[in-house]
Each structure stands twice: as C-alpha cells, then as structure tokens.
Amino acid sequence: MPRVTLYSLSTCAVCKKVKTFLDGNEIPYDLIEVDRLDSGEQWIMTKELKKHNPQCTYPTVVVEEVIKGYDEEALKTKLLHAAS
C-alpha cells in the first residue's frame, strides 16, 4: 500500500469528504490538519504542502503523486486498486 498523506483543514467540508472516503475504504493515512497546528508548525507544513501543490489548496492528498480536492476517480484508482 502506498503511503498516503492528507493535508486538511479541520473545518473544511471537502476535506471531511476525503477523510470519510479514506476511512470508509480502510485506507491508512497520515492526517495533517494545518489549522490545528501552532503558527510555526503551520508555516513548516504549508511550505511542505507547496512542494506538492503550489496553489496550497485543501484538501490535498499525496499518494506517490498529488491529488487535489475531492477527485473520487483518482482516489479510487490510486488507493483502491493499489490495495487489491
């Protein structure tokens, strides 16, 4: 299974959809809720996120490549087929 990282905001409805998708499909992931970090950690995580997504939009799912927003087809292709 590829390593999955979700850059998210705790109040973002689309971020919650991605989390529900990952949880519902039993896909392990590292969750980074940037708005819950202190300002120094936010700066570091934003800098890290920009390496994958220069627009710095949420949610951003990194699975050996970047998936921006809630792209269900890309999530299924990259995550569900990798698990089978």
C-alpha positions in Angstrom: 0.0 0.0 0.0 1.4 3.4 -0.9 2.0 6.0 1.8 -0.9 8.5 1.9 -0.8 11.9 3.4 -3.8 14.2 3.7 -3.2 17.9 4.1 -6.5 19.2 5.5 -8.3 21.9 7.4 -10.5 20.8 10.4 -13.5 22.9 9.2 -13.3 22.1 5.5 -16.3 20.2 4.2 -14.5 18.8 1.2 -11.6 17.7 3.5 -14.2 15.8 5.6 -15.4 14.0 2.4 -11.9 12.9 1.6 -11.4 11.6 5.2 -14.7 9.7 5.0 -13.6 8.2 1.7 -10.3 7.1 3.2 -11.8 5.8 6.4 -14.7 4.0 4.6 -12.2 2.2 2.4 -9.9 1.4 5.3 -7.0 3.2 3.7 -4.4 4.2 6.3 -3.2 7.8 6.0 -1.3 10.5 7.8 -3.6 13.4 8.6 -2.2 16.9 8.9 -4.9 19.4 9.9 -2.9 22.5 9.3 -5.3 24.9 11.1 -4.8 22.9 14.3 -1.0 23.4 14.4 0.7 26.2 16.1 2.0 29.1 13.9 5.5 27.7 13.5 4.3 24.2 12.5 1.7 25.8 10.2 4.5 27.6 8.4 6.5 24.4 8.0 3.5 22.3 6.8 2.4 25.0 4.4 6.0 25.0 2.9 5.8 21.2 2.7 2.4 21.3 1.0 3.6 23.8 -1.6 6.2 21.3 -2.7 3.2 19.1 -3.8 0.6 21.7 -4.5 1.9 25.2 -5.3 -1.6 26.6 -5.0 -1.7 25.4 -1.4 -5.4 24.3 -1.6 -7.2 22.0 0.8 -7.6 19.1 0.7 -4.5 17.8 -0.9 -3.9 14.0 -0.9 -0.4 12.9 -1.6 -0.1 9.3 -2.8 3.1 8.9 -4.6 1.6 11.8 -6.6 -0.7 14.7 -5.7 -4.5 14.5 -5.8 -6.1 17.9 -5.3 -9.6 18.3 -3.9 -12.1 15.5 -3.9 -11.4 13.6 -7.1 -13.2 10.4 -6.4 -12.0 8.7 -9.6 -8.3 9.5 -8.8 -8.7 8.4 -5.2 -10.3 5.1 -6.3 -7.6 4.5 -9.0 -4.7 5.3 -6.8 -5.9 3.9 -3.5 -8.4 1.1 -4.0 -6.6 -0.5 -6.9 -3.3 -0.3 -5.0 -4.9 -2.2 -2.1 -6.1 -5.0 -4.3 
